[in-house]
Amino acid sequence: MLSIRSIDPIFNGIVTRNELDDILKHHHPKELDNKDLMPLMKRFASVQNKILIDYKGFMQWIKNNMIKS
């Protein structure tokens, strides 16, 4: 979340696909280095602009799926 705050200082919950991809791969290089995360992020893309991702929804989805696992 600290990395996202530097990109989203007003905390509106939106980042670009590339920004989120870079952040995730920076913090989890071994697990995600050669992975294509775009299909996973697609469901959180803005309807008006497919480049923008609702990272709050994305993070909530990850938390929910971690609990199930």
CHARMM internal coordinates of N, CA and C (Angstrom, degrees):
IC EDIT
DIST 1 N 1 CA 1.4537
DIST 1 CA 1 C 1.5260
ANGL 1 N 1 CA 1 C 110.89
DIST 1 C 2 N 1.3199
ANGL 1 CA 1 C 2 N 118.15
DIHE 1 N 1 CA 1 C 2 N -32.77
DIST 2 N 2 CA 1.4620
ANGL 1 C 2 N 2 CA 119.52
DIHE 1 CA 1 C 2 N 2 CA 179.01
DIST 2 CA 2 C 1.5140
ANGL 2 N 2 CA 2 C 111.59
DIHE 1 C 2 N 2 CA 2 C -64.22
DIST 2 C 3 N 1.3181
ANGL 2 CA 2 C 3 N 117.33
DIHE 2 N 2 CA 2 C 3 N -38.20
DIST 3 N 3 CA 1.4631
ANGL 2 C 3 N 3 CA 120.69
DIHE 2 CA 2 C 3 N 3 CA 177.32
DIST 3 CA 3 C 1.5199
ANGL 3 N 3 CA 3 C 110.74
DIHE 2 C 3 N 3 CA 3 C -64.54
DIST 3 C 4 N 1.3051
ANGL 3 CA 3 C 4 N 116.75
DIHE 3 N 3 CA 3 C 4 N -38.86
DIST 4 N 4 CA 1.4616
ANGL 3 C 4 N 4 CA 120.48
DIHE 3 CA 3 C 4 N 4 CA -179.92
DIST 4 CA 4 C 1.5169
ANGL 4 N 4 CA 4 C 110.67
DIHE 3 C 4 N 4 CA 4 C -69.54
DIST 4 C 5 N 1.3058
ANGL 4 CA 4 C 5 N 118.07
DIHE 4 N 4 CA 4 C 5 N -36.99
DIST 5 N 5 CA 1.4714
ANGL 4 C 5 N 5 CA 120.24
DIHE 4 CA 4 C 5 N 5 CA 178.70
DIST 5 CA 5 C 1.5186
ANGL 5 N 5 CA 5 C 112.15
DIHE 4 C 5 N 5 CA 5 C -60.54
DIST 5 C 6 N 1.3282
ANGL 5 CA 5 C 6 N 117.16
DIHE 5 N 5 CA 5 C 6 N -32.71
DIST 6 N 6 CA 1.4695
ANGL 5 C 6 N 6 CA 118.55
DIHE 5 CA 5 C 6 N 6 CA 178.42
DIST 6 CA 6 C 1.5244
ANGL 6 N 6 CA 6 C 110.73
DIHE 5 C 6 N 6 CA 6 C -69.88
DIST 6 C 7 N 1.3251
ANGL 6 CA 6 C 7 N 117.74
DIHE 6 N 6 CA 6 C 7 N -27.67
DIST 7 N 7 CA 1.4609
ANGL 6 C 7 N 7 CA 122.01
DIHE 6 CA 6 C 7 N 7 CA 177.57
DIST 7 CA 7 C 1.5207
ANGL 7 N 7 CA 7 C 110.78
DIHE 6 C 7 N 7 CA 7 C -86.40
DIST 7 C 8 N 1.3116
ANGL 7 CA 7 C 8 N 116.99
DIHE 7 N 7 CA 7 C 8 N -34.22
DIST 8 N 8 CA 1.4627
ANGL 7 C 8 N 8 CA 123.61
DIHE 7 CA 7 C 8 N 8 CA -176.33
DIST 8 CA 8 C 1.5301
ANGL 8 N 8 CA 8 C 109.75
DIHE 7 C 8 N 8 CA 8 C -119.96
DIST 8 C 9 N 1.3445
ANGL 8 CA 8 C 9 N 117.42
DIHE 8 N 8 CA 8 C 9 N 71.18
DIST 9 N 9 CA 1.4672
ANGL 8 C 9 N 9 CA 119.61
DIHE 8 CA 8 C 9 N 9 CA -174.44
DIST 9 CA 9 C 1.5247
ANGL 9 N 9 CA 9 C 114.61
DIHE 8 C 9 N 9 CA 9 C -64.70
DIST 9 C 10 N 1.3372
ANGL 9 CA 9 C 10 N 117.96
DIHE 9 N 9 CA 9 C 10 N -24.75
DIST 10 N 10 CA 1.4681
ANGL 9 C 10 N 10 CA 119.02
DIHE 9 CA 9 C 10 N 10 CA 177.92
DIST 10 CA 10 C 1.5254
ANGL 10 N 10 CA 10 C 111.90
DIHE 9 C 10 N 10 CA 10 C -89.23
DIST 10 C 11 N 1.3425
ANGL 10 CA 10 C 11 N 115.31
DIHE 10 N 10 CA 10 C 11 N -1.39
DIST 11 N 11 CA 1.4643
ANGL 10 C 11 N 11 CA 122.68
DIHE 10 CA 10 C 11 N 11 CA 173.76
DIST 11 CA 11 C 1.5309
ANGL 11 N 11 CA 11 C 112.13
DIHE 10 C 11 N 11 CA 11 C 56.52
DIST 11 C 12 N 1.3496
ANGL 11 CA 11 C 12 N 115.39
DIHE 11 N 11 CA 11 C 12 N 48.61
DIST 12 N 12 CA 1.4611
ANGL 11 C 12 N 12 CA 119.22
DIHE 11 CA 11 C 12 N 12 CA 178.73
DIST 12 CA 12 C 1.5277
ANGL 12 N 12 CA 12 C 112.88
DIHE 11 C 12 N 12 CA 12 C -86.95
DIST 12 C 13 N 1.3173
ANGL 12 CA 12 C 13 N 116.92
DIHE 12 N 12 CA 12 C 13 N -5.85
DIST 13 N 13 CA 1.4588
ANGL 12 C 13 N 13 CA 120.88
DIHE 12 CA 12 C 13 N 13 CA 174.68
DIST 13 CA 13 C 1.5083
ANGL 13 N 13 CA 13 C 115.19
DIHE 12 C 13 N 13 CA 13 C 89.19
DIST 13 C 14 N 1.3303
ANGL 13 CA 13 C 14 N 117.35
DIHE 13 N 13 CA 13 C 14 N 12.52
DIST 14 N 14 CA 1.4614
ANGL 13 C 14 N 14 CA 120.71
DIHE 13 CA 13 C 14 N 14 CA -177.16
DIST 14 CA 14 C 1.5250
ANGL 14 N 14 CA 14 C 110.40
DIHE 13 C 14 N 14 CA 14 C -122.50
DIST 14 C 15 N 1.3320
ANGL 14 CA 14 C 15 N 116.60
DIHE 14 N 14 CA 14 C 15 N 132.51
DIST 15 N 15 CA 1.4646
ANGL 14 C 15 N 15 CA 123.26
DIHE 14 CA 14 C 15 N 15 CA 171.92
DIST 15 CA 15 C 1.5309
ANGL 15 N 15 CA 15 C 106.56
DIHE 14 C 15 N 15 CA 15 C -137.72
DIST 15 C 16 N 1.3246
ANGL 15 CA 15 C 16 N 116.93
DIHE 15 N 15 CA 15 C 16 N 167.73
DIST 16 N 16 CA 1.4549
ANGL 15 C 16 N 16 CA 119.17
DIHE 15 CA 15 C 16 N 16 CA 176.67
DIST 16 CA 16 C 1.5234
ANGL 16 N 16 CA 16 C 109.72
DIHE 15 C 16 N 16 CA 16 C -82.87
DIST 16 C 17 N 1.3254
ANGL 16 CA 16 C 17 N 115.07
DIHE 16 N 16 CA 16 C 17 N 161.64
DIST 17 N 17 CA 1.4662
ANGL 16 C 17 N 17 CA 119.92
DIHE 16 CA 16 C 17 N 17 CA 178.50
DIST 17 CA 17 C 1.5236
ANGL 17 N 17 CA 17 C 110.57
DIHE 16 C 17 N 17 CA 17 C -58.66
DIST 17 C 18 N 1.3217
ANGL 17 CA 17 C 18 N 115.86
DIHE 17 N 17 CA 17 C 18 N -43.53
DIST 18 N 18 CA 1.4674
ANGL 17 C 18 N 18 CA 119.47
DIHE 17 CA 17 C 18 N 18 CA -178.43
DIST 18 CA 18 C 1.5197
ANGL 18 N 18 CA 18 C 111.80
DIHE 17 C 18 N 18 CA 18 C -65.70
DIST 18 C 19 N 1.3253
ANGL 18 CA 18 C 19 N 117.52
DIHE 18 N 18 CA 18 C 19 N -39.52
DIST 19 N 19 CA 1.4694
ANGL 18 C 19 N 19 CA 120.25
DIHE 18 CA 18 C 19 N 19 CA 178.49
DIST 19 CA 19 C 1.5197
ANGL 19 N 19 CA 19 C 110.58
DIHE 18 C 19 N 19 CA 19 C -62.25
DIST 19 C 20 N 1.3193
ANGL 19 CA 19 C 20 N 117.29
DIHE 19 N 19 CA 19 C 20 N -46.86
DIST 20 N 20 CA 1.4591
ANGL 19 C 20 N 20 CA 120.73
DIHE 19 CA 19 C 20 N 20 CA -179.34
DIST 20 CA 20 C 1.5252
ANGL 20 N 20 CA 20 C 110.74
DIHE 19 C 20 N 20 CA 20 C -66.07
DIST 20 C 21 N 1.3149
ANGL 20 CA 20 C 21 N 116.96
DIHE 20 N 20 CA 20 C 21 N -40.65
DIST 21 N 21 CA 1.4607
ANGL 20 C 21 N 21 CA 121.30
DIHE 20 CA 20 C 21 N 21 CA 176.90
DIST 21 CA 21 C 1.5277
ANGL 21 N 21 CA 21 C 110.51
DIHE 20 C 21 N 21 CA 21 C -59.78
DIST 21 C 22 N 1.3208
ANGL 21 CA 21 C 22 N 116.71
DIHE 21 N 21 CA 21 C 22 N -46.21
DIST 22 N 22 CA 1.4633
ANGL 21 C 22 N 22 CA 120.85
DIHE 21 CA 21 C 22 N 22 CA 179.64
DIST 22 CA 22 C 1.5247
ANGL 22 N 22 CA 22 C 112.10
DIHE 21 C 22 N 22 CA 22 C -62.73
DIST 22 C 23 N 1.3209
ANGL 22 CA 22 C 23 N 116.72
DIHE 22 N 22 CA 22 C 23 N -43.05
DIST 23 N 23 CA 1.4673
ANGL 22 C 23 N 23 CA 120.99
DIHE 22 CA 22 C 23 N 23 CA -179.68
DIST 23 CA 23 C 1.5279
ANGL 23 N 23 CA 23 C 110.85
DIHE 22 C 23 N 23 CA 23 C -62.69
DIST 23 C 24 N 1.3259
ANGL 23 CA 23 C 24 N 116.32
DIHE 23 N 23 CA 23 C 24 N -48.46
DIST 24 N 24 CA 1.4655
ANGL 23 C 24 N 24 CA 120.06
DIHE 23 CA 23 C 24 N 24 CA -178.31
DIST 24 CA 24 C 1.5213
ANGL 24 N 24 CA 24 C 111.45
DIHE 23 C 24 N 24 CA 24 C -62.74
DIST 24 C 25 N 1.3201
ANGL 24 CA 24 C 25 N 116.92
DIHE 24 N 24 CA 24 C 25 N -42.27
DIST 25 N 25 CA 1.4631
ANGL 24 C 25 N 25 CA 120.13
DIHE 24 CA 24 C 25 N 25 CA -179.31
DIST 25 CA 25 C 1.5206
ANGL 25 N 25 CA 25 C 112.11
DIHE 24 C 25 N 25 CA 25 C -72.79
DIST 25 C 26 N 1.3290
ANGL 25 CA 25 C 26 N 117.05
DIHE 25 N 25 CA 25 C 26 N -27.25
DIST 26 N 26 CA 1.4661
ANGL 25 C 26 N 26 CA 120.50
DIHE 25 CA 25 C 26 N 26 CA 176.08
DIST 26 CA 26 C 1.5331
ANGL 26 N 26 CA 26 C 110.34
DIHE 25 C 26 N 26 CA 26 C -68.49
DIST 26 C 27 N 1.3260
ANGL 26 CA 26 C 27 N 116.90
DIHE 26 N 26 CA 26 C 27 N -41.40
DIST 27 N 27 CA 1.4645
ANGL 26 C 27 N 27 CA 121.22
DIHE 26 CA 26 C 27 N 27 CA -177.13
DIST 27 CA 27 C 1.5234
ANGL 27 N 27 CA 27 C 113.78
DIHE 26 C 27 N 27 CA 27 C -84.56
DIST 27 C 28 N 1.3321
ANGL 27 CA 27 C 28 N 117.65
DIHE 27 N 27 CA 27 C 28 N -19.16
DIST 28 N 28 CA 1.4704
ANGL 27 C 28 N 28 CA 121.43
DIHE 27 CA 27 C 28 N 28 CA -179.06
DIST 28 CA 28 C 1.5301
ANGL 28 N 28 CA 28 C 109.61
DIHE 27 C 28 N 28 CA 28 C -135.70
DIST 28 C 29 N 1.3263
ANGL 28 CA 28 C 29 N 117.48
DIHE 28 N 28 CA 28 C 29 N 60.68
DIST 29 N 29 CA 1.4724
ANGL 28 C 29 N 29 CA 119.96
DIHE 28 CA 28 C 29 N 29 CA -173.47
DIST 29 CA 29 C 1.5320
ANGL 29 N 29 CA 29 C 114.22
DIHE 28 C 29 N 29 CA 29 C -63.66
DIST 29 C 30 N 1.3140
ANGL 29 CA 29 C 30 N 118.27
DIHE 29 N 29 CA 29 C 30 N -39.79
DIST 30 N 30 CA 1.4637
ANGL 29 C 30 N 30 CA 120.48
DIHE 29 CA 29 C 30 N 30 CA -177.95
DIST 30 CA 30 C 1.5281
ANGL 30 N 30 CA 30 C 111.93
DIHE 29 C 30 N 30 CA 30 C -65.60
DIST 30 C 31 N 1.3131
ANGL 30 CA 30 C 31 N 115.57
DIHE 30 N 30 CA 30 C 31 N -42.18
DIST 31 N 31 CA 1.4546
ANGL 30 C 31 N 31 CA 120.45
DIHE 30 CA 30 C 31 N 31 CA -175.40
DIST 31 CA 31 C 1.5265
ANGL 31 N 31 CA 31 C 113.06
DIHE 30 C 31 N 31 CA 31 C -78.96
DIST 31 C 32 N 1.3356
ANGL 31 CA 31 C 32 N 117.69
DIHE 31 N 31 CA 31 C 32 N -31.91
DIST 32 N 32 CA 1.4563
ANGL 31 C 32 N 32 CA 120.34
DIHE 31 CA 31 C 32 N 32 CA -169.50
DIST 32 CA 32 C 1.5241
ANGL 32 N 32 CA 32 C 115.64
DIHE 31 C 32 N 32 CA 32 C -117.62
DIST 32 C 33 N 1.3178
ANGL 32 CA 32 C 33 N 118.14
DIHE 32 N 32 CA 32 C 33 N 1.02
DIST 33 N 33 CA 1.4610
ANGL 32 C 33 N 33 CA 120.88
DIHE 32 CA 32 C 33 N 33 CA -172.15
DIST 33 CA 33 C 1.5237
ANGL 33 N 33 CA 33 C 114.09
DIHE 32 C 33 N 33 CA 33 C -52.74
DIST 33 C 34 N 1.2886
ANGL 33 CA 33 C 34 N 118.74
DIHE 33 N 33 CA 33 C 34 N -48.44
DIST 34 N 34 CA 1.4639
ANGL 33 C 34 N 34 CA 121.56
DIHE 33 CA 33 C 34 N 34 CA -176.66
DIST 34 CA 34 C 1.5250
ANGL 34 N 34 CA 34 C 112.79
DIHE 33 C 34 N 34 CA 34 C -104.20
DIST 34 C 35 N 1.3163
ANGL 34 CA 34 C 35 N 116.65
DIHE 34 N 34 CA 34 C 35 N 21.65
DIST 35 N 35 CA 1.4682
ANGL 34 C 35 N 35 CA 120.60
DIHE 34 CA 34 C 35 N 35 CA -177.95
DIST 35 CA 35 C 1.5317
ANGL 35 N 35 CA 35 C 110.68
DIHE 34 C 35 N 35 CA 35 C -98.78
DIST 35 C 36 N 1.3280
ANGL 35 CA 35 C 36 N 115.79
DIHE 35 N 35 CA 35 C 36 N 143.48
DIST 36 N 36 CA 1.4544
ANGL 35 C 36 N 36 CA 122.21
DIHE 35 CA 35 C 36 N 36 CA 174.13
DIST 36 CA 36 C 1.5249
ANGL 36 N 36 CA 36 C 107.18
DIHE 35 C 36 N 36 CA 36 C -94.35
DIST 36 C 37 N 1.3077
ANGL 36 CA 36 C 37 N 116.96
DIHE 36 N 36 CA 36 C 37 N 107.56
DIST 37 N 37 CA 1.4587
ANGL 36 C 37 N 37 CA 121.89
DIHE 36 CA 36 C 37 N 37 CA -176.60
DIST 37 CA 37 C 1.5238
ANGL 37 N 37 CA 37 C 113.45
DIHE 36 C 37 N 37 CA 37 C -90.13
DIST 37 C 38 N 1.3199
ANGL 37 CA 37 C 38 N 116.99
DIHE 37 N 37 CA 37 C 38 N -7.54
DIST 38 N 38 CA 1.4641
ANGL 37 C 38 N 38 CA 120.34
DIHE 37 CA 37 C 38 N 38 CA -176.39
DIST 38 CA 38 C 1.5316
ANGL 38 N 38 CA 38 C 113.28
DIHE 37 C 38 N 38 CA 38 C -60.11
DIST 38 C 39 N 1.3422
ANGL 38 CA 38 C 39 N 120.00
DIHE 38 N 38 CA 38 C 39 N -42.39
DIST 39 N 39 CA 1.4651
ANGL 38 C 39 N 39 CA 118.15
DIHE 38 CA 38 C 39 N 39 CA 177.44
DIST 39 CA 39 C 1.5411
ANGL 39 N 39 CA 39 C 112.91
DIHE 38 C 39 N 39 CA 39 C -61.43
DIST 39 C 40 N 1.3050
ANGL 39 CA 39 C 40 N 116.08
DIHE 39 N 39 CA 39 C 40 N -34.18
DIST 40 N 40 CA 1.4578
ANGL 39 C 40 N 40 CA 121.11
DIHE 39 CA 39 C 40 N 40 CA 178.19
DIST 40 CA 40 C 1.5290
ANGL 40 N 40 CA 40 C 111.17
DIHE 39 C 40 N 40 CA 40 C -68.17
DIST 40 C 41 N 1.3273
ANGL 40 CA 40 C 41 N 116.66
DIHE 40 N 40 CA 40 C 41 N -38.22
DIST 41 N 41 CA 1.4614
ANGL 40 C 41 N 41 CA 121.43
DIHE 40 CA 40 C 41 N 41 CA -178.57
DIST 41 CA 41 C 1.5221
ANGL 41 N 41 CA 41 C 112.99
DIHE 40 C 41 N 41 CA 41 C -78.52
DIST 41 C 42 N 1.3145
ANGL 41 CA 41 C 42 N 117.06
DIHE 41 N 41 CA 41 C 42 N -17.75
DIST 42 N 42 CA 1.4607
ANGL 41 C 42 N 42 CA 122.21
DIHE 41 CA 41 C 42 N 42 CA -173.95
DIST 42 CA 42 C 1.5284
ANGL 42 N 42 CA 42 C 112.62
DIHE 41 C 42 N 42 CA 42 C -54.18
DIST 42 C 43 N 1.3131
ANGL 42 CA 42 C 43 N 117.32
DIHE 42 N 42 CA 42 C 43 N -40.24
DIST 43 N 43 CA 1.4712
ANGL 42 C 43 N 43 CA 120.30
DIHE 42 CA 42 C 43 N 43 CA -178.08
DIST 43 CA 43 C 1.5290
ANGL 43 N 43 CA 43 C 112.90
DIHE 42 C 43 N 43 CA 43 C -67.77
DIST 43 C 44 N 1.3453
ANGL 43 CA 43 C 44 N 117.34
DIHE 43 N 43 CA 43 C 44 N -13.44
DIST 44 N 44 CA 1.4611
ANGL 43 C 44 N 44 CA 121.29
DIHE 43 CA 43 C 44 N 44 CA -179.73
DIST 44 CA 44 C 1.5315
ANGL 44 N 44 CA 44 C 112.24
DIHE 43 C 44 N 44 CA 44 C -106.50
DIST 44 C 45 N 1.3264
ANGL 44 CA 44 C 45 N 115.80
DIHE 44 N 44 CA 44 C 45 N 9.26
DIST 45 N 45 CA 1.4698
ANGL 44 C 45 N 45 CA 120.72
DIHE 44 CA 44 C 45 N 45 CA -179.27
DIST 45 CA 45 C 1.5285
ANGL 45 N 45 CA 45 C 110.59
DIHE 44 C 45 N 45 CA 45 C -74.93
DIST 45 C 46 N 1.3124
ANGL 45 CA 45 C 46 N 114.97
DIHE 45 N 45 CA 45 C 46 N 148.83
DIST 46 N 46 CA 1.4584
ANGL 45 C 46 N 46 CA 121.57
DIHE 45 CA 45 C 46 N 46 CA 176.01
DIST 46 CA 46 C 1.5229
ANGL 46 N 46 CA 46 C 109.23
DIHE 45 C 46 N 46 CA 46 C -66.03
DIST 46 C 47 N 1.3102
ANGL 46 CA 46 C 47 N 117.20
DIHE 46 N 46 CA 46 C 47 N 143.37
DIST 47 N 47 CA 1.4596
ANGL 46 C 47 N 47 CA 121.69
DIHE 46 CA 46 C 47 N 47 CA 177.97
DIST 47 CA 47 C 1.5301
ANGL 47 N 47 CA 47 C 110.09
DIHE 46 C 47 N 47 CA 47 C -66.61
DIST 47 C 48 N 1.3394
ANGL 47 CA 47 C 48 N 116.91
DIHE 47 N 47 CA 47 C 48 N -38.46
DIST 48 N 48 CA 1.4646
ANGL 47 C 48 N 48 CA 121.79
DIHE 47 CA 47 C 48 N 48 CA -177.61
DIST 48 CA 48 C 1.5277
ANGL 48 N 48 CA 48 C 112.45
DIHE 47 C 48 N 48 CA 48 C -77.45
DIST 48 C 49 N 1.3193
ANGL 48 CA 48 C 49 N 117.61
DIHE 48 N 48 CA 48 C 49 N -32.00
DIST 49 N 49 CA 1.4629
ANGL 48 C 49 N 49 CA 121.29
DIHE 48 CA 48 C 49 N 49 CA -175.20
DIST 49 CA 49 C 1.5274
ANGL 49 N 49 CA 49 C 108.50
DIHE 48 C 49 N 49 CA 49 C -143.20
DIST 49 C 50 N 1.3065
ANGL 49 CA 49 C 50 N 117.01
DIHE 49 N 49 CA 49 C 50 N 103.09
DIST 50 N 50 CA 1.4665
ANGL 49 C 50 N 50 CA 122.78
DIHE 49 CA 49 C 50 N 50 CA -173.91
DIST 50 CA 50 C 1.5313
ANGL 50 N 50 CA 50 C 113.70
DIHE 49 C 50 N 50 CA 50 C -64.38
DIST 50 C 51 N 1.3192
ANGL 50 CA 50 C 51 N 117.70
DIHE 50 N 50 CA 50 C 51 N -12.79
DIST 51 N 51 CA 1.4656
ANGL 50 C 51 N 51 CA 121.41
DIHE 50 CA 50 C 51 N 51 CA 178.81
DIST 51 CA 51 C 1.5269
ANGL 51 N 51 CA 51 C 111.08
DIHE 50 C 51 N 51 CA 51 C -78.16
DIST 51 C 52 N 1.3232
ANGL 51 CA 51 C 52 N 117.45
DIHE 51 N 51 CA 51 C 52 N -27.07
DIST 52 N 52 CA 1.4621
ANGL 51 C 52 N 52 CA 121.92
DIHE 51 CA 51 C 52 N 52 CA -176.92
DIST 52 CA 52 C 1.5214
ANGL 52 N 52 CA 52 C 111.15
DIHE 51 C 52 N 52 CA 52 C -86.33
DIST 52 C 53 N 1.3203
ANGL 52 CA 52 C 53 N 114.82
DIHE 52 N 52 CA 52 C 53 N 134.07
DIST 53 N 53 CA 1.4637
ANGL 52 C 53 N 53 CA 121.96
DIHE 52 CA 52 C 53 N 53 CA -176.84
DIST 53 CA 53 C 1.5309
ANGL 53 N 53 CA 53 C 110.42
DIHE 52 C 53 N 53 CA 53 C -118.00
DIST 53 C 54 N 1.3225
ANGL 53 CA 53 C 54 N 115.74
DIHE 53 N 53 CA 53 C 54 N 134.68
DIST 54 N 54 CA 1.4649
ANGL 53 C 54 N 54 CA 121.88
DIHE 53 CA 53 C 54 N 54 CA 172.80
DIST 54 CA 54 C 1.5219
ANGL 54 N 54 CA 54 C 106.76
DIHE 53 C 54 N 54 CA 54 C -79.91
DIST 54 C 55 N 1.3301
ANGL 54 CA 54 C 55 N 116.05
DIHE 54 N 54 CA 54 C 55 N 93.56
DIST 55 N 55 CA 1.4641
ANGL 54 C 55 N 55 CA 118.11
DIHE 54 CA 54 C 55 N 55 CA -174.81
DIST 55 CA 55 C 1.5195
ANGL 55 N 55 CA 55 C 112.25
DIHE 54 C 55 N 55 CA 55 C -73.03
DIST 55 C 56 N 1.3099
ANGL 55 CA 55 C 56 N 118.75
DIHE 55 N 55 CA 55 C 56 N -23.92
DIST 56 N 56 CA 1.4668
ANGL 55 C 56 N 56 CA 119.50
DIHE 55 CA 55 C 56 N 56 CA 176.63
DIST 56 CA 56 C 1.5291
ANGL 56 N 56 CA 56 C 109.66
DIHE 55 C 56 N 56 CA 56 C -65.05
DIST 56 C 57 N 1.3240
ANGL 56 CA 56 C 57 N 116.55
DIHE 56 N 56 CA 56 C 57 N -43.43
DIST 57 N 57 CA 1.4581
ANGL 56 C 57 N 57 CA 120.81
DIHE 56 CA 56 C 57 N 57 CA 176.05
DIST 57 CA 57 C 1.5180
ANGL 57 N 57 CA 57 C 111.71
DIHE 56 C 57 N 57 CA 57 C -64.93
DIST 57 C 58 N 1.3229
ANGL 57 CA 57 C 58 N 116.10
DIHE 57 N 57 CA 57 C 58 N -40.15
DIST 58 N 58 CA 1.4598
ANGL 57 C 58 N 58 CA 121.93
DIHE 57 CA 57 C 58 N 58 CA 178.58
DIST 58 CA 58 C 1.5265
ANGL 58 N 58 CA 58 C 110.31
DIHE 57 C 58 N 58 CA 58 C -62.49
DIST 58 C 59 N 1.3199
ANGL 58 CA 58 C 59 N 117.04
DIHE 58 N 58 CA 58 C 59 N -46.43
DIST 59 N 59 CA 1.4643
ANGL 58 C 59 N 59 CA 120.88
DIHE 58 CA 58 C 59 N 59 CA -179.33
DIST 59 CA 59 C 1.5398
ANGL 59 N 59 CA 59 C 110.76
DIHE 58 C 59 N 59 CA 59 C -65.96
DIST 59 C 60 N 1.3184
ANGL 59 CA 59 C 60 N 116.91
DIHE 59 N 59 CA 59 C 60 N -38.44
DIST 60 N 60 CA 1.4608
ANGL 59 C 60 N 60 CA 119.94
DIHE 59 CA 59 C 60 N 60 CA 178.25
DIST 60 CA 60 C 1.5250
ANGL 60 N 60 CA 60 C 110.52
DIHE 59 C 60 N 60 CA 60 C -64.59
DIST 60 C 61 N 1.3327
ANGL 60 CA 60 C 61 N 116.44
DIHE 60 N 60 CA 60 C 61 N -40.20
DIST 61 N 61 CA 1.4603
ANGL 60 C 61 N 61 CA 121.31
DIHE 60 CA 60 C 61 N 61 CA 177.61
DIST 61 CA 61 C 1.5251
ANGL 61 N 61 CA 61 C 110.46
DIHE 60 C 61 N 61 CA 61 C -61.10
DIST 61 C 62 N 1.3348
ANGL 61 CA 61 C 62 N 116.50
DIHE 61 N 61 CA 61 C 62 N -42.99
DIST 62 N 62 CA 1.4662
ANGL 61 C 62 N 62 CA 120.83
DIHE 61 CA 61 C 62 N 62 CA 178.66
DIST 62 CA 62 C 1.5283
ANGL 62 N 62 CA 62 C 110.22
DIHE 61 C 62 N 62 CA 62 C -62.53
DIST 62 C 63 N 1.3273
ANGL 62 CA 62 C 63 N 117.11
DIHE 62 N 62 CA 62 C 63 N -46.23
DIST 63 N 63 CA 1.4602
ANGL 62 C 63 N 63 CA 120.55
DIHE 62 CA 62 C 63 N 63 CA 179.36
DIST 63 CA 63 C 1.5205
ANGL 63 N 63 CA 63 C 111.27
DIHE 62 C 63 N 63 CA 63 C -59.54
DIST 63 C 64 N 1.3309
ANGL 63 CA 63 C 64 N 116.64
DIHE 63 N 63 CA 63 C 64 N -44.96
DIST 64 N 64 CA 1.4664
ANGL 63 C 64 N 64 CA 120.53
DIHE 63 CA 63 C 64 N 64 CA -179.86
DIST 64 CA 64 C 1.5183
ANGL 64 N 64 CA 64 C 111.58
DIHE 63 C 64 N 64 CA 64 C -62.35
DIST 64 C 65 N 1.3212
ANGL 64 CA 64 C 65 N 117.04
DIHE 64 N 64 CA 64 C 65 N -39.68
DIST 65 N 65 CA 1.4602
ANGL 64 C 65 N 65 CA 120.51
DIHE 64 CA 64 C 65 N 65 CA -178.98
DIST 65 CA 65 C 1.5163
ANGL 65 N 65 CA 65 C 111.62
DIHE 64 C 65 N 65 CA 65 C -75.40
DIST 65 C 66 N 1.3202
ANGL 65 CA 65 C 66 N 118.54
DIHE 65 N 65 CA 65 C 66 N -27.40
DIST 66 N 66 CA 1.4575
ANGL 65 C 66 N 66 CA 120.40
DIHE 65 CA 65 C 66 N 66 CA 176.20
DIST 66 CA 66 C 1.5233
ANGL 66 N 66 CA 66 C 110.29
DIHE 65 C 66 N 66 CA 66 C -69.34
DIST 66 C 67 N 1.3251
ANGL 66 CA 66 C 67 N 116.37
DIHE 66 N 66 CA 66 C 67 N -36.63
DIST 67 N 67 CA 1.4566
ANGL 66 C 67 N 67 CA 120.67
DIHE 66 CA 66 C 67 N 67 CA 178.71
DIST 67 CA 67 C 1.5288
ANGL 67 N 67 CA 67 C 110.37
DIHE 66 C 67 N 67 CA 67 C -65.51
DIST 67 C 68 N 1.3350
ANGL 67 CA 67 C 68 N 116.52
DIHE 67 N 67 CA 67 C 68 N -39.00
DIST 68 N 68 CA 1.4685
ANGL 67 C 68 N 68 CA 121.15
DIHE 67 CA 67 C 68 N 68 CA 179.90
DIST 68 CA 68 C 1.5253
ANGL 68 N 68 CA 68 C 111.90
DIHE 67 C 68 N 68 CA 68 C -67.87
DIST 68 C 69 N 1.3391
ANGL 68 CA 68 C 69 N 116.29
DIHE 68 N 68 CA 68 C 69 N -30.22
DIST 69 N 69 CA 1.4803
ANGL 68 C 69 N 69 CA 119.80
DIHE 68 CA 68 C 69 N 69 CA -176.48
DIST 69 CA 69 C 1.4666
ANGL 69 N 69 CA 69 C 112.00
DIHE 68 C 69 N 69 CA 69 C -77.70
END
COOR INIT
IC SEED 1 N 1 CA 1 C
IC BUILD
